[in-house]
């Protein structure tokens, strides 16, 4: 449970782009997610889903590495 730190603000700040990237990626297969994608695109400046997911994973990984 080294990487799961729900009491850490850094963890939550890293989880947000991770989930945003997943929602943007899934919105192409599930049209019901289109309104959520529009909000995420407006907030992130139309970043690619892979960039959002990687940013989230890097943040969570760095948070797990810092003791």
mmCIF file of the N, C-alpha and C atoms, coordinates in Angstrom:
data_MODEL
# 
_entry.id   MODEL 
# 
loop_
_atom_site.group_PDB 
_atom_site.id 
_atom_site.type_symbol 
_atom_site.label_atom_id 
_atom_site.label_alt_id 
_atom_site.label_comp_id 
_atom_site.label_asym_id 
_atom_site.label_entity_id 
_atom_site.label_seq_id 
_atom_site.pdbx_PDB_ins_code 
_atom_site.Cartn_x 
_atom_site.Cartn_y 
_atom_site.Cartn_z 
_atom_site.occupancy 
_atom_site.B_iso_or_equiv 
_atom_site.pdbx_formal_charge 
_atom_site.auth_seq_id 
_atom_site.auth_comp_id 
_atom_site.auth_asym_id 
_atom_site.auth_atom_id 
_atom_site.pdbx_PDB_model_num 
ATOM 1   N N  . UNK A 1 1  ? 0.826   -1.185 0.000   1.00 0.00 ? 1  UNK A N  1 
ATOM 2   C CA . UNK A 1 1  ? 0.000   0.000  0.000   1.00 0.00 ? 1  UNK A CA 1 
ATOM 3   C C  . UNK A 1 1  ? 0.875   1.254  0.000   1.00 0.00 ? 1  UNK A C  1 
ATOM 4   N N  . UNK A 1 2  ? 2.038   1.109  -0.569  1.00 0.00 ? 2  UNK A N  1 
ATOM 5   C CA . UNK A 1 2  ? 2.987   2.212  -0.610  1.00 0.00 ? 2  UNK A CA 1 
ATOM 6   C C  . UNK A 1 2  ? 2.471   3.385  -1.444  1.00 0.00 ? 2  UNK A C  1 
ATOM 7   N N  . UNK A 1 3  ? 1.704   3.110  -2.488  1.00 0.00 ? 3  UNK A N  1 
ATOM 8   C CA . UNK A 1 3  ? 1.263   4.161  -3.392  1.00 0.00 ? 3  UNK A CA 1 
ATOM 9   C C  . UNK A 1 3  ? -0.133  4.667  -3.085  1.00 0.00 ? 3  UNK A C  1 
ATOM 10  N N  . UNK A 1 4  ? -0.886  3.959  -2.277  1.00 0.00 ? 4  UNK A N  1 
ATOM 11  C CA . UNK A 1 4  ? -2.258  4.362  -1.943  1.00 0.00 ? 4  UNK A CA 1 
ATOM 12  C C  . UNK A 1 4  ? -2.224  5.192  -0.671  1.00 0.00 ? 4  UNK A C  1 
ATOM 13  N N  . UNK A 1 5  ? -2.301  6.510  -0.826  1.00 0.00 ? 5  UNK A N  1 
ATOM 14  C CA . UNK A 1 5  ? -2.220  7.444  0.304   1.00 0.00 ? 5  UNK A CA 1 
ATOM 15  C C  . UNK A 1 5  ? -3.403  8.420  0.243   1.00 0.00 ? 5  UNK A C  1 
ATOM 16  N N  . UNK A 1 6  ? -4.608  7.983  0.575   1.00 0.00 ? 6  UNK A N  1 
ATOM 17  C CA . UNK A 1 6  ? -5.770  8.854  0.413   1.00 0.00 ? 6  UNK A CA 1 
ATOM 18  C C  . UNK A 1 6  ? -5.782  10.076 1.342   1.00 0.00 ? 6  UNK A C  1 
ATOM 19  N N  . UNK A 1 7  ? -4.914  10.125 2.325   1.00 0.00 ? 7  UNK A N  1 
ATOM 20  C CA . UNK A 1 7  ? -4.855  11.296 3.198   1.00 0.00 ? 7  UNK A CA 1 
ATOM 21  C C  . UNK A 1 7  ? -3.872  12.349 2.686   1.00 0.00 ? 7  UNK A C  1 
ATOM 22  N N  . UNK A 1 8  ? -3.230  12.073 1.563   1.00 0.00 ? 8  UNK A N  1 
ATOM 23  C CA . UNK A 1 8  ? -2.222  12.969 1.002   1.00 0.00 ? 8  UNK A CA 1 
ATOM 24  C C  . UNK A 1 8  ? -2.841  13.854 -0.082  1.00 0.00 ? 8  UNK A C  1 
ATOM 25  N N  . UNK A 1 9  ? -2.619  15.145 0.028   1.00 0.00 ? 9  UNK A N  1 
ATOM 26  C CA . UNK A 1 9  ? -3.109  16.074 -0.991  1.00 0.00 ? 9  UNK A CA 1 
ATOM 27  C C  . UNK A 1 9  ? -2.411  15.821 -2.328  1.00 0.00 ? 9  UNK A C  1 
ATOM 28  N N  . UNK A 1 10 ? -1.149  15.458 -2.288  1.00 0.00 ? 10 UNK A N  1 
ATOM 29  C CA . UNK A 1 10 ? -0.405  15.154 -3.513  1.00 0.00 ? 10 UNK A CA 1 
ATOM 30  C C  . UNK A 1 10 ? -1.013  13.954 -4.230  1.00 0.00 ? 10 UNK A C  1 
ATOM 31  N N  . UNK A 1 11 ? -1.433  12.973 -3.470  1.00 0.00 ? 11 UNK A N  1 
ATOM 32  C CA . UNK A 1 11 ? -2.047  11.789 -4.065  1.00 0.00 ? 11 UNK A CA 1 
ATOM 33  C C  . UNK A 1 11 ? -3.331  12.170 -4.788  1.00 0.00 ? 11 UNK A C  1 
ATOM 34  N N  . UNK A 1 12 ? -4.168  12.984 -4.152  1.00 0.00 ? 12 UNK A N  1 
ATOM 35  C CA . UNK A 1 12 ? -5.422  13.409 -4.774  1.00 0.00 ? 12 UNK A CA 1 
ATOM 36  C C  . UNK A 1 12 ? -5.168  14.296 -5.987  1.00 0.00 ? 12 UNK A C  1 
ATOM 37  N N  . UNK A 1 13 ? -4.153  15.166 -5.903  1.00 0.00 ? 13 UNK A N  1 
ATOM 38  C CA . UNK A 1 13 ? -3.818  16.028 -7.036  1.00 0.00 ? 13 UNK A CA 1 
ATOM 39  C C  . UNK A 1 13 ? -3.292  15.214 -8.211  1.00 0.00 ? 13 UNK A C  1 
ATOM 40  N N  . UNK A 1 14 ? -2.711  14.075 -7.955  1.00 0.00 ? 14 UNK A N  1 
ATOM 41  C CA . UNK A 1 14 ? -2.232  13.200 -9.021  1.00 0.00 ? 14 UNK A CA 1 
ATOM 42  C C  . UNK A 1 14 ? -3.334  12.280 -9.538  1.00 0.00 ? 14 UNK A C  1 
ATOM 43  N N  . UNK A 1 15 ? -4.274  11.973 -8.697  1.00 0.00 ? 15 UNK A N  1 
ATOM 44  C CA . UNK A 1 15 ? -5.378  11.116 -9.118  1.00 0.00 ? 15 UNK A CA 1 
ATOM 45  C C  . UNK A 1 15 ? -6.311  11.842 -10.089 1.00 0.00 ? 15 UNK A C  1 
ATOM 46  N N  . UNK A 1 16 ? -6.444  13.147 -9.936  1.00 0.00 ? 16 UNK A N  1 
ATOM 47  C CA . UNK A 1 16 ? -7.351  13.923 -10.791 1.00 0.00 ? 16 UNK A CA 1 
ATOM 48  C C  . UNK A 1 16 ? -6.987  13.821 -12.277 1.00 0.00 ? 16 UNK A C  1 
ATOM 49  N N  . UNK A 1 17 ? -5.736  14.091 -12.676 1.00 0.00 ? 17 UNK A N  1 
ATOM 50  C CA . UNK A 1 17 ? -5.447  13.941 -14.110 1.00 0.00 ? 17 UNK A CA 1 
ATOM 51  C C  . UNK A 1 17 ? -5.504  12.483 -14.581 1.00 0.00 ? 17 UNK A C  1 
ATOM 52  N N  . UNK A 1 18 ? -5.188  11.562 -13.700 1.00 0.00 ? 18 UNK A N  1 
ATOM 53  C CA . UNK A 1 18 ? -5.278  10.145 -14.056 1.00 0.00 ? 18 UNK A CA 1 
ATOM 54  C C  . UNK A 1 18 ? -6.719  9.786  -14.413 1.00 0.00 ? 18 UNK A C  1 
ATOM 55  N N  . UNK A 1 19 ? -7.649  10.146 -13.557 1.00 0.00 ? 19 UNK A N  1 
ATOM 56  C CA . UNK A 1 19 ? -9.060  9.860  -13.833 1.00 0.00 ? 19 UNK A CA 1 
ATOM 57  C C  . UNK A 1 19 ? -9.573  10.657 -15.027 1.00 0.00 ? 19 UNK A C  1 
ATOM 58  N N  . UNK A 1 20 ? -9.104  11.894 -15.145 1.00 0.00 ? 20 UNK A N  1 
ATOM 59  C CA . UNK A 1 20 ? -9.498  12.706 -16.298 1.00 0.00 ? 20 UNK A CA 1 
ATOM 60  C C  . UNK A 1 20 ? -9.060  12.073 -17.599 1.00 0.00 ? 20 UNK A C  1 
ATOM 61  N N  . UNK A 1 21 ? -7.850  11.557 -17.645 1.00 0.00 ? 21 UNK A N  1 
ATOM 62  C CA . UNK A 1 21 ? -7.363  10.891 -18.846 1.00 0.00 ? 21 UNK A CA 1 
ATOM 63  C C  . UNK A 1 21 ? -8.151  9.640  -19.180 1.00 0.00 ? 21 UNK A C  1 
ATOM 64  N N  . UNK A 1 22 ? -8.516  8.894  -18.149 1.00 0.00 ? 22 UNK A N  1 
ATOM 65  C CA . UNK A 1 22 ? -9.319  7.686  -18.372 1.00 0.00 ? 22 UNK A CA 1 
ATOM 66  C C  . UNK A 1 22 ? -10.696 8.062  -18.912 1.00 0.00 ? 22 UNK A C  1 
ATOM 67  N N  . UNK A 1 23 ? -11.301 9.105  -18.364 1.00 0.00 ? 23 UNK A N  1 
ATOM 68  C CA . UNK A 1 23 ? -12.626 9.532  -18.838 1.00 0.00 ? 23 UNK A CA 1 
ATOM 69  C C  . UNK A 1 23 ? -12.554 10.014 -20.281 1.00 0.00 ? 23 UNK A C  1 
ATOM 70  N N  . UNK A 1 24 ? -11.524 10.802 -20.608 1.00 0.00 ? 24 UNK A N  1 
ATOM 71  C CA . UNK A 1 24 ? -11.380 11.281 -21.981 1.00 0.00 ? 24 UNK A CA 1 
ATOM 72  C C  . UNK A 1 24 ? -11.172 10.110 -22.937 1.00 0.00 ? 24 UNK A C  1 
ATOM 73  N N  . UNK A 1 25 ? -10.363 9.143  -22.547 1.00 0.00 ? 25 UNK A N  1 
ATOM 74  C CA . UNK A 1 25 ? -10.120 7.981  -23.403 1.00 0.00 ? 25 UNK A CA 1 
ATOM 75  C C  . UNK A 1 25 ? -11.392 7.146  -23.596 1.00 0.00 ? 25 UNK A C  1 
ATOM 76  N N  . UNK A 1 26 ? -12.165 6.995  -22.535 1.00 0.00 ? 26 UNK A N  1 
ATOM 77  C CA . UNK A 1 26 ? -13.384 6.188  -22.626 1.00 0.00 ? 26 UNK A CA 1 
ATOM 78  C C  . UNK A 1 26 ? -14.534 6.913  -23.308 1.00 0.00 ? 26 UNK A C  1 
ATOM 79  N N  . UNK A 1 27 ? -14.463 8.233  -23.390 1.00 0.00 ? 27 UNK A N  1 
ATOM 80  C CA . UNK A 1 27 ? -15.577 8.993  -23.956 1.00 0.00 ? 27 UNK A CA 1 
ATOM 81  C C  . UNK A 1 27 ? -15.774 8.711  -25.443 1.00 0.00 ? 27 UNK A C  1 
ATOM 82  N N  . UNK A 1 28 ? -14.755 8.209  -26.115 1.00 0.00 ? 28 UNK A N  1 
ATOM 83  C CA . UNK A 1 28 ? -14.929 7.881  -27.527 1.00 0.00 ? 28 UNK A CA 1 
ATOM 84  C C  . UNK A 1 28 ? -15.773 6.620  -27.691 1.00 0.00 ? 28 UNK A C  1 
ATOM 85  N N  . UNK A 1 29 ? -15.667 5.704  -26.753 1.00 0.00 ? 29 UNK A N  1 
ATOM 86  C CA . UNK A 1 29 ? -16.455 4.473  -26.817 1.00 0.00 ? 29 UNK A CA 1 
ATOM 87  C C  . UNK A 1 29 ? -17.828 4.635  -26.178 1.00 0.00 ? 29 UNK A C  1 
ATOM 88  N N  . UNK A 1 30 ? -17.928 5.547  -25.223 1.00 0.00 ? 30 UNK A N  1 
ATOM 89  C CA . UNK A 1 30 ? -19.186 5.759  -24.500 1.00 0.00 ? 30 UNK A CA 1 
ATOM 90  C C  . UNK A 1 30 ? -19.627 7.211  -24.672 1.00 0.00 ? 30 UNK A C  1 
ATOM 91  N N  . UNK A 1 31 ? -20.538 7.478  -25.596 1.00 0.00 ? 31 UNK A N  1 
ATOM 92  C CA . UNK A 1 31 ? -20.966 8.854  -25.870 1.00 0.00 ? 31 UNK A CA 1 
ATOM 93  C C  . UNK A 1 31 ? -21.606 9.567  -24.668 1.00 0.00 ? 31 UNK A C  1 
ATOM 94  N N  . UNK A 1 32 ? -22.047 8.823  -23.676 1.00 0.00 ? 32 UNK A N  1 
ATOM 95  C CA . UNK A 1 32 ? -22.644 9.456  -22.493 1.00 0.00 ? 32 UNK A CA 1 
ATOM 96  C C  . UNK A 1 32 ? -21.607 10.249 -21.697 1.00 0.00 ? 32 UNK A C  1 
ATOM 97  N N  . UNK A 1 33 ? -20.326 9.985  -21.922 1.00 0.00 ? 33 UNK A N  1 
ATOM 98  C CA . UNK A 1 33 ? -19.263 10.704 -21.223 1.00 0.00 ? 33 UNK A CA 1 
ATOM 99  C C  . UNK A 1 33 ? -18.859 11.992 -21.947 1.00 0.00 ? 33 UNK A C  1 
ATOM 100 N N  . UNK A 1 34 ? -19.520 12.327 -23.036 1.00 0.00 ? 34 UNK A N  1 
ATOM 101 C CA . UNK A 1 34 ? -19.160 13.515 -23.816 1.00 0.00 ? 34 UNK A CA 1 
ATOM 102 C C  . UNK A 1 34 ? -19.233 14.811 -22.996 1.00 0.00 ? 34 UNK A C  1 
ATOM 103 N N  . UNK A 1 35 ? -20.246 15.022 -22.151 1.00 0.00 ? 35 UNK A N  1 
ATOM 104 C CA . UNK A 1 35 ? -20.242 16.259 -21.348 1.00 0.00 ? 35 UNK A CA 1 
ATOM 105 C C  . UNK A 1 35 ? -19.068 16.331 -20.378 1.00 0.00 ? 35 UNK A C  1 
ATOM 106 N N  . UNK A 1 36 ? -18.705 15.201 -19.793 1.00 0.00 ? 36 UNK A N  1 
ATOM 107 C CA . UNK A 1 36 ? -17.551 15.183 -18.887 1.00 0.00 ? 36 UNK A CA 1 
ATOM 108 C C  . UNK A 1 36 ? -16.274 15.454 -19.669 1.00 0.00 ? 36 UNK A C  1 
ATOM 109 N N  . UNK A 1 37 ? -16.184 14.920 -20.872 1.00 0.00 ? 37 UNK A N  1 
ATOM 110 C CA . UNK A 1 37 ? -15.005 15.171 -21.707 1.00 0.00 ? 37 UNK A CA 1 
ATOM 111 C C  . UNK A 1 37 ? -14.896 16.648 -22.062 1.00 0.00 ? 37 UNK A C  1 
ATOM 112 N N  . UNK A 1 38 ? -16.024 17.283 -22.355 1.00 0.00 ? 38 UNK A N  1 
ATOM 113 C CA . UNK A 1 38 ? -16.002 18.708 -22.693 1.00 0.00 ? 38 UNK A CA 1 
ATOM 114 C C  . UNK A 1 38 ? -15.466 19.538 -21.532 1.00 0.00 ? 38 UNK A C  1 
ATOM 115 N N  . UNK A 1 39 ? -15.860 19.190 -20.320 1.00 0.00 ? 39 UNK A N  1 
ATOM 116 C CA . UNK A 1 39 ? -15.367 19.917 -19.138 1.00 0.00 ? 39 UNK A CA 1 
ATOM 117 C C  . UNK A 1 39 ? -13.873 19.665 -18.949 1.00 0.00 ? 39 UNK A C  1 
ATOM 118 N N  . UNK A 1 40 ? -13.454 18.427 -19.074 1.00 0.00 ? 40 UNK A N  1 
ATOM 119 C CA . UNK A 1 40 ? -12.036 18.091 -18.897 1.00 0.00 ? 40 UNK A CA 1 
ATOM 120 C C  . UNK A 1 40 ? -11.193 18.756 -19.980 1.00 0.00 ? 40 UNK A C  1 
ATOM 121 N N  . UNK A 1 41 ? -11.674 18.757 -21.223 1.00 0.00 ? 41 UNK A N  1 
ATOM 122 C CA . UNK A 1 41 ? -10.942 19.421 -22.306 1.00 0.00 ? 41 UNK A CA 1 
ATOM 123 C C  . UNK A 1 41 ? -10.828 20.916 -22.061 1.00 0.00 ? 41 UNK A C  1 
ATOM 124 N N  . UNK A 1 42 ? -11.875 21.522 -21.530 1.00 0.00 ? 42 UNK A N  1 
ATOM 125 C CA . UNK A 1 42 ? -11.823 22.958 -21.238 1.00 0.00 ? 42 UNK A CA 1 
ATOM 126 C C  . UNK A 1 42 ? -10.826 23.261 -20.116 1.00 0.00 ? 42 UNK A C  1 
ATOM 127 N N  . UNK A 1 43 ? -10.742 22.382 -19.143 1.00 0.00 ? 43 UNK A N  1 
ATOM 128 C CA . UNK A 1 43 ? -9.834  22.603 -18.012 1.00 0.00 ? 43 UNK A CA 1 
ATOM 129 C C  . UNK A 1 43 ? -8.377  22.313 -18.371 1.00 0.00 ? 43 UNK A C  1 
ATOM 130 N N  . UNK A 1 44 ? -8.150  21.363 -19.258 1.00 0.00 ? 44 UNK A N  1 
ATOM 131 C CA . UNK A 1 44 ? -6.780  20.933 -19.550 1.00 0.00 ? 44 UNK A CA 1 
ATOM 132 C C  . UNK A 1 44 ? -6.249  21.465 -20.872 1.00 0.00 ? 44 UNK A C  1 
ATOM 133 N N  . UNK A 1 45 ? -7.055  22.148 -21.629 1.00 0.00 ? 45 UNK A N  1 
ATOM 134 C CA . UNK A 1 45 ? -6.589  22.661 -22.916 1.00 0.00 ? 45 UNK A CA 1 
ATOM 135 C C  . UNK A 1 45 ? -6.452  21.583 -23.967 1.00 0.00 ? 45 UNK A C  1 
ATOM 136 N N  . UNK A 1 46 ? -7.367  20.659 -24.001 1.00 0.00 ? 46 UNK A N  1 
ATOM 137 C CA . UNK A 1 46 ? -7.385  19.568 -24.989 1.00 0.00 ? 46 UNK A CA 1 
ATOM 138 C C  . UNK A 1 46 ? -6.126  18.704 -24.973 1.00 0.00 ? 46 UNK A C  1 
ATOM 139 N N  . UNK A 1 47 ? -5.627  18.400 -23.790 1.00 0.00 ? 47 UNK A N  1 
ATOM 140 C CA . UNK A 1 47 ? -4.467  17.503 -23.682 1.00 0.00 ? 47 UNK A CA 1 
ATOM 141 C C  . UNK A 1 47 ? -4.892  16.084 -24.051 1.00 0.00 ? 47 UNK A C  1 
ATOM 142 N N  . UNK A 1 48 ? -3.961  15.333 -24.581 1.00 0.00 ? 48 UNK A N  1 
ATOM 143 C CA . UNK A 1 48 ? -4.216  13.947 -24.945 1.00 0.00 ? 48 UNK A CA 1 
ATOM 144 C C  . UNK A 1 48 ? -4.464  13.115 -23.683 1.00 0.00 ? 48 UNK A C  1 
ATOM 145 N N  . UNK A 1 49 ? -5.303  12.079 -23.771 1.00 0.00 ? 49 UNK A N  1 
ATOM 146 C CA . UNK A 1 49 ? -5.550  11.231 -22.603 1.00 0.00 ? 49 UNK A CA 1 
ATOM 147 C C  . UNK A 1 49 ? -4.283  10.589 -22.055 1.00 0.00 ? 49 UNK A C  1 
ATOM 148 N N  . UNK A 1 50 ? -3.373  10.198 -22.940 1.00 0.00 ? 50 UNK A N  1 
ATOM 149 C CA . UNK A 1 50 ? -2.132  9.552  -22.485 1.00 0.00 ? 50 UNK A CA 1 
ATOM 150 C C  . UNK A 1 50 ? -1.291  10.507 -21.649 1.00 0.00 ? 50 UNK A C  1 
ATOM 151 N N  . UNK A 1 51 ? -1.283  11.774 -22.001 1.00 0.00 ? 51 UNK A N  1 
ATOM 152 C CA . UNK A 1 51 ? -0.520  12.763 -21.235 1.00 0.00 ? 51 UNK A CA 1 
ATOM 153 C C  . UNK A 1 51 ? -1.120  12.923 -19.840 1.00 0.00 ? 51 UNK A C  1 
ATOM 154 N N  . UNK A 1 52 ? -2.436  12.969 -19.766 1.00 0.00 ? 52 UNK A N  1 
ATOM 155 C CA . UNK A 1 52 ? -3.097  13.109 -18.465 1.00 0.00 ? 52 UNK A CA 1 
ATOM 156 C C  . UNK A 1 52 ? -2.845  11.881 -17.588 1.00 0.00 ? 52 UNK A C  1 
ATOM 157 N N  . UNK A 1 53 ? -2.973  10.710 -18.162 1.00 0.00 ? 53 UNK A N  1 
ATOM 158 C CA . UNK A 1 53 ? -2.759  9.475  -17.398 1.00 0.00 ? 53 UNK A CA 1 
ATOM 159 C C  . UNK A 1 53 ? -1.313  9.396  -16.909 1.00 0.00 ? 53 UNK A C  1 
ATOM 160 N N  . UNK A 1 54 ? -0.372  9.698  -17.787 1.00 0.00 ? 54 UNK A N  1 
ATOM 161 C CA . UNK A 1 54 ? 1.030   9.638  -17.393 1.00 0.00 ? 54 UNK A CA 1 
ATOM 162 C C  . UNK A 1 54 ? 1.364   10.669 -16.323 1.00 0.00 ? 54 UNK A C  1 
ATOM 163 N N  . UNK A 1 55 ? 0.793   11.858 -16.423 1.00 0.00 ? 55 UNK A N  1 
ATOM 164 C CA . UNK A 1 55 ? 1.032   12.874 -15.394 1.00 0.00 ? 55 UNK A CA 1 
ATOM 165 C C  . UNK A 1 55 ? 0.524   12.388 -14.040 1.00 0.00 ? 55 UNK A C  1 
ATOM 166 N N  . UNK A 1 56 ? -0.634  11.756 -14.035 1.00 0.00 ? 56 UNK A N  1 
ATOM 167 C CA . UNK A 1 56 ? -1.165  11.220 -12.790 1.00 0.00 ? 56 UNK A CA 1 
ATOM 168 C C  . UNK A 1 56 ? -0.314  10.100 -12.230 1.00 0.00 ? 56 UNK A C  1 
ATOM 169 N N  . UNK A 1 57 ? 0.136   9.210  -13.094 1.00 0.00 ? 57 UNK A N  1 
ATOM 170 C CA . UNK A 1 57 ? 0.966   8.093  -12.626 1.00 0.00 ? 57 UNK A CA 1 
ATOM 171 C C  . UNK A 1 57 ? 2.321   8.578  -12.109 1.00 0.00 ? 57 UNK A C  1 
ATOM 172 N N  . UNK A 1 58 ? 2.890   9.575  -12.761 1.00 0.00 ? 58 UNK A N  1 
ATOM 173 C CA . UNK A 1 58 ? 4.165   10.126 -12.283 1.00 0.00 ? 58 UNK A CA 1 
ATOM 174 C C  . UNK A 1 58 ? 3.990   10.744 -10.902 1.00 0.00 ? 58 UNK A C  1 
ATOM 175 N N  . UNK A 1 59 ? 2.921   11.509 -10.720 1.00 0.00 ? 59 UNK A N  1 
ATOM 176 C CA . UNK A 1 59 ? 2.683   12.134 -9.423  1.00 0.00 ? 59 UNK A CA 1 
ATOM 177 C C  . UNK A 1 59 ? 2.485   11.107 -8.317  1.00 0.00 ? 59 UNK A C  1 
ATOM 178 N N  . UNK A 1 60 ? 1.714   10.067 -8.600  1.00 0.00 ? 60 UNK A N  1 
ATOM 179 C CA . UNK A 1 60 ? 1.485   9.026  -7.595  1.00 0.00 ? 60 UNK A CA 1 
ATOM 180 C C  . UNK A 1 60 ? 2.781   8.268  -7.325  1.00 0.00 ? 60 UNK A C  1 
ATOM 181 N N  . UNK A 1 61 ? 3.551   8.006  -8.375  1.00 0.00 ? 61 UNK A N  1 
ATOM 182 C CA . UNK A 1 61 ? 4.822   7.301  -8.198  1.00 0.00 ? 61 UNK A CA 1 
ATOM 183 C C  . UNK A 1 61 ? 5.810   8.114  -7.402  1.00 0.00 ? 61 UNK A C  1 
ATOM 184 N N  . UNK A 1 62 ? 5.890   9.396  -7.665  1.00 0.00 ? 62 UNK A N  1 
ATOM 185 C CA . UNK A 1 62 ? 6.798   10.244 -6.889  1.00 0.00 ? 62 UNK A CA 1 
ATOM 186 C C  . UNK A 1 62 ? 6.348   10.338 -5.442  1.00 0.00 ? 62 UNK A C  1 
ATOM 187 N N  . UNK A 1 63 ? 5.053   10.411 -5.238  1.00 0.00 ? 63 UNK A N  1 
ATOM 188 C CA . UNK A 1 63 ? 4.528   10.492 -3.864  1.00 0.00 ? 63 UNK A CA 1 
ATOM 189 C C  . UNK A 1 63 ? 4.854   9.208  -3.113  1.00 0.00 ? 63 UNK A C  1 
ATOM 190 N N  . UNK A 1 64 ? 4.767   8.069  -3.789  1.00 0.00 ? 64 UNK A N  1 
ATOM 191 C CA . UNK A 1 64 ? 5.097   6.796  -3.154  1.00 0.00 ? 64 UNK A CA 1 
ATOM 192 C C  . UNK A 1 64 ? 6.573   6.662  -2.853  1.00 0.00 ? 64 UNK A C  1 
ATOM 193 N N  . UNK A 1 65 ? 7.411   7.315  -3.672  1.00 0.00 ? 65 UNK A N  1 
ATOM 194 C CA . UNK A 1 65 ? 8.863   7.213  -3.472  1.00 0.00 ? 65 UNK A CA 1 
ATOM 195 C C  . UNK A 1 65 ? 9.354   8.092  -2.325  1.00 0.00 ? 65 UNK A C  1 
ATOM 196 N N  . UNK A 1 66 ? 8.625   9.168  -2.070  1.00 0.00 ? 66 UNK A N  1 
ATOM 197 C CA . UNK A 1 66 ? 9.024   10.090 -0.995  1.00 0.00 ? 66 UNK A CA 1 
ATOM 198 C C  . UNK A 1 66 ? 8.503   9.544  0.330   1.00 0.00 ? 66 UNK A C  1 
ATOM 199 N N  . UNK A 1 67 ? 9.386   9.344  1.248   1.00 0.00 ? 67 UNK A N  1 
ATOM 200 C CA . UNK A 1 67 ? 8.972   8.802  2.560   1.00 0.00 ? 67 UNK A CA 1 
ATOM 201 C C  . UNK A 1 67 ? 8.929   9.885  3.599   1.00 0.00 ? 67 UNK A C  1 
# 
